[in-house]
């Protein structure tokens, strides 16, 4: 909104109005505004929720192993995150940009899906929204995102064109903008992979391209569902999901800016995605909102984000990676989310195997993975992983997970040069 206003003022030669044409200025302004909104709105939100007694019953019953109880802590703090992201995005973003529109729709849809889940929990249904309906919503939205990127004329890429000069390979210009299902594969010299290459056995080029797009839509749907659920599982300790997601958001912001800057894209030998630099404005609001939310969500938490926040966070991360064609980097960047999901699947499978033999088997002391570090082993249960035998402080577990995410983020960024 403000972008178009100040563009008009700049045409009238109003001093200072031209600053809004710079992505860097709007991104920093978005970061500051979202941080302020999150911190200010958070306090009022907590007071309102306590007054209305909107408290997550499941958390009321939980007791910290070191004696810190969390009774009376309100949930649905994701409403604060959504507000702090959407206001700067709508004010400072270019709303005609297809990527900005997709991200605004993503955080709104997943926030609404999580809101319905939290609302049912606060109403006394501890299971919340049916997992079947939740998954259906995620899959349908994933299909929509994939189809929009397939059909939108604005969602294009320009790949590097290389030339052999002696013993060196030199990138000498970018190709023409085109629709493409190409994606980045880490650690490979020729690190771009096109989904249509899977269908090399099909002779007709048009049919092969169509099959490539169908595969792209399916991968998009899977990635969105997987990452949003992974973020949801990671939201089990104070500050855990917000801190990890802020680190991931910074990393994606760097990748998006590089992908949207033709000189940087050429230097780093990555595909140039026109318009993707606008994502930085949204991601700065995203990071600012999460950091501001940590003001109240850090241990011991005064508010929980609930599914309203965690599902929206996962959805934004997944869609951003897909837009900039870096979805295959997510297993590295979101390694913590991946481990949380895998730990639950392993725990369930191993427990079923033990039950079939009339025994109690567990891989971890608890799942998701972060709970393994703050629970004792039960008598009569066979554990595959027993260490650590002692308990760790919740704040220590959270900080260590943040450190691991920073390490994974650094590895993700250097994959641009390691091939």
N, C-alpha and C positions, 0 to 999 in steps of 0.2 A: 504493500500500500504506500508506505513512505518513499519507496524507491521511485515509483512513478511520479509522486508529488515533487520530489526533489529533482527529478530529471526535467520536469516542466519548469521548475524554478531556475535550473541551470541554463535552460534555453533562454531564459529572461536575463541571464548574466547576473544572477543574485550571488554575491560572494559566499563561498563555502558550500554551496549546494552541490557542487561537483564531487564532493567527498563520497556521496552515496553511490557513485558509479564504481567505486572500488570495493571488490569483494572483501579485501582484508579489513577495511574500515567497518563494513556492515557485520562481518563475522565477530570482530572484537566487541562491537556495540551489542550484538546479540548475546555474547557470553556474559557481559556485564549485566545486561537487563535481566536475563534469565536467572542469574545468580541472586540478584536483589529480590526478584519476584519469589523465588523458591524460599529464601530465608525469611522474608516478611510474611508471605502467605502461610508458610509452615506453622508459625506460631499461632495465628488465628485459626488455622485448620485444626490443630491439636486441641485448642480450647473448645472449639465447636463440637468436635467429636466426643470429647470427654463429657461435655454438657448433655449431649444426646445419648450418652452411654453406648456409643457405637464402638464396641471393643471386641476383638477377635477372640472368641471363646477358646479356640484351640491353643492360643498362646497363653491364655490365663492359667491353664493347667500345667504349663511347662515350668520347670524349676531348674535354674542353672546349677550345675554340679558343684559350684563353689558357693552356693547359697544366695545368689542374686536373683530375686524373683522379679517377674515382669508383669505383674498384674496391673490392670488398669491402663494398659498401653493401647491407644487407638490404632486401627488399621486403615486401609484404603488411602494411605499417604500418596499413592500413585497419582491421585487427583492433583496434588500439588505439582508433581513432576510434569504431568501433561499440560497444566496451565502455564508453567514456567517455560515450556518448550514452544507451545503453540502461539502464545502472545508475541514473542520476538520474531518467530518465523513468519507470522502473518504481517507483522509491521515492517520488517526489514528485508524479507525475502522477495525475490522476483516471482510473483505468483503465476506468471505465464510459463515458467520453466517446468517441464514435465516431471523432472526429478524431484523438485520441491513439492509439487502436487502429490506425487506418489508417497513421499515421506510424511506429509501432513495427513493423508488418508490412512497411512499405515498406523501411525501412533494413535489416531482417533479410533480406528476400528479395533485394534488390539486393546486399547484402553477401555473401550466400551465392553468388549468381551470379558476382560478381567473384572470390570465393575459389576457385571451381572453375577459373576462368580463370587465376588466379595459380598455382594448384597445378600445372596442366599446364605452365606456363612453367618453374616450378622443377624439374619432372621432366625437362626437356630439350626440350619442345615449344615452340619460341619463338613460335609463332602462338597458343598457348593454346587456349581454348575456341573451337569453330567459330563464326564470326560469325553463321551461320544459326541456331544454337541460342541464341546470346546474344540475337539480335533476337527470336526466337520467345518467349523468356522475358519480355522487356520488353513485347512486345505483349499477351501473355496477361495479364500483371499489370495493364497499363493497362486492359484490358477489365474485369477484376475490380474495380478501383478505381471505374471509371465506373458499373458496375452497383450497387455498394454505395451510392454516393452517390445513385443513382436510387431504390433500394428502401428505404434506411434512413429510418425516420420521424423520426429525430433530425437529419438533414441538411436543414435548412430555412433560409429567409431571410425577412427582413422588409424590404421596400423602402420608400423614402420616399414619402410622399403630399404632393403640392404643391398650393398654392392661390394664385391670382393676387390680389394686393392692390394695386390701383392699377397702377403700372408695375413692380412687384416680384413676384418669385415666392418664396413663403415655404414652407418645409418645416414643416408643423404637427404631423405625427405619423407613426409607422411603421405600415405595414399589418399585417395578421394574418400570423402565421408560415405559410409554405406551401412546398411543393416547387417548385423553380424551376430553369430552365436559363439564367437571366439571368447575364450576365458584364459586366465593366467594360471599356469601350473608352476609351483615353486621348485627351485633347485635344478631346473633343466635349462640347457643352453638355448634351445629353441622353445621358449617357455609359453608360447601361445598354442592353445589347443582349441579346435573348432568342433563343436558337438556333431556336426554333420559328418565328420570323418569316421564316426562309429559306423555309419551306413555306407562304407566304401564298396560294399558288394552290390549296391543299387547303381545301375548304369545311368538312369535318367537323372540329370543334374537337378531339375526342378523338383522332382520327387524327393531326392536326397536332401535338398535344402529344407523342404517342408518337414521331413522326418527329423532333421537337426533342430528345427524350432520346436517341434513337439517334445523332443528330449529336453530341450532347454526349459520349457514350461514345467515339465515333470521334476527336473532338478530344482528349479526355483521353488516349487511347491514343497518339496522335501526339505530344502534348506530352511525355509521360513518356519515350517512346523518344528523342525529339530532345534533350531536356535532359540525360538520363543519358549519351547518347553525346557530347554537347558537352562535358560535364564531364570525361569520359574522355579526350577529345582535348586538353583544356586541361592535363591532368596530364603535362607534359613537361619542366618546369623546377622547380628546387627552390623550394618555397613557393608556386608559382604557383596551383595549384588550391585549396589550403587557404586562402590569403589571399583570393582572389576569392570563394570560397564563404562565408567568414566574413562578408564585407561584404554579400553577398546575403542571408545568414541574418539579419543585423541588420535589414535593410530589410523582409524578409518578417515578422519579428517585430513591427515597428512597424505594418505593415498589418494583421496578424492581431489585434493588441491593439485597434486602432482599430475594426476590423470587429466585434469582440466586445463593445464598450462602447457602449451605446445612445446616451449623450449625445454622445460623440465622433463616432459614426457620423452622428448627426443634424446636428452642427455642420459636418462635412466633406461632408455630403450624399452619403454612401456607404451601401450596403446593410448592414443589421445582420444578422449571422450568429450567432445564439445558440450559445454553447458554443465559438466559435472562439478566445476568449481563452485557453483551455487550451493551444492550440498554442504559446503563448509559453513555457511550461515546457519543452516539447520543443525549441524552437528555441534557447533559452538553453543547454541542454545541448549542442546541435549546434554553436553558436558557440564555447562553452567548450572543447569537444573539439578543434575545428579550431585554435584559438589555442594550446592546449597542445601539439598535434601540431607546430605551427610551431617550437616550442622545439628540435625535432630535425630538422625538415624544411627549415628555412631554409638558404640557401646558406652553405657547402657541406653538403649534406644528409647526415645520418647514417642516414636511413631513408627509403624511398619508400613511398607509400600503396598503390600498385598498383591494380588494378581493384577490389579489395575495398573500397577507400575511394572511388575516383572514381565508380564506378557508383552506390554508395549515396548519395553526396552529390548527384548529379544527380537521382536518384529522389526524395529528400526535398524538394529545391527545387521540382520539378515538381508533386508531389502537394500540397504546401503551397499553392502558387499556385492550383491547381484547387479546393482546399477553400474558400479565401476568395474564389473567383470573380474572380481577378486573372490568369488564365492569359494573357490578351492583352497584359499588361504585360511578360511575360517577354522578348520580343524586345528591349525596352529594358533591363530589369534584367540580363538574361543576355546582353547584347550581345557580350561577349567570347567566350562559349561559341558563340554564333551565328556569329561571325566565324571561329572555329576550324573549325566544320563546313563553312561555305561555302568557306573557303580550300582545304580538301581536295577538295571537289567541283569547284571551278574548276581546280585543279591537274591533277586526273585528266582532266577533259574537254579541257583545252588540250593536255595531253601526247598524248592520243589523236589529236587533230586534227593535231598535228605529226608523229606517227608515220605517219599516213596519207600524208603528203607526203614521208616519208623524212627528216624533220628532228627535232631535239630542241628542243621548245618547253616553256617553263615560265612560269607566271604569277608565282610567287614562287621565290626561291632554294631554299626548302624549304617543305614544308607538314607539319603545321598552321602557322598564321600565325606563332606565336611563334618557330618555328625559322628563319624568314626573316631574323631579325636577328642570328643567330649563325653563319651559314654564308657562305662565299665563293662567288662565281659560278664556275661550271665553264666551261672552254674548250669552244667548239663548241656551246654551248647558247644559244638565243634566249630572253631573259627579258622579260616584259611589264613587270614592276616591278623596277627595278634598285637603287633607293635603300632603305636606306643602302648605299653601296658598302663601307664599313668594317664591322667587327664590333663588337658591343656586349657588355659584360659581362653575364653571366646575371643577376646580382643587379639590374643596372640595368633589364633587360627586365622582370623580375618586378615591380619597384617601379612602373614606368610602367604596367604592366597593372593593378596595384592602383589606381593613381590614376584610370585610365580607368573602372574599375568603381565607384569612389566617385562619380565624376561621373554615371555612368549611374544609380546608386542615388538620388542627389539628384534627378535628373530624374524618376525613377519616382515618388518621393514627392510632388513638386510637381504631378504630373499630377492629384492629388486636388483641386487648386484651380484648375488651368488648364483651362478649358473654353470 
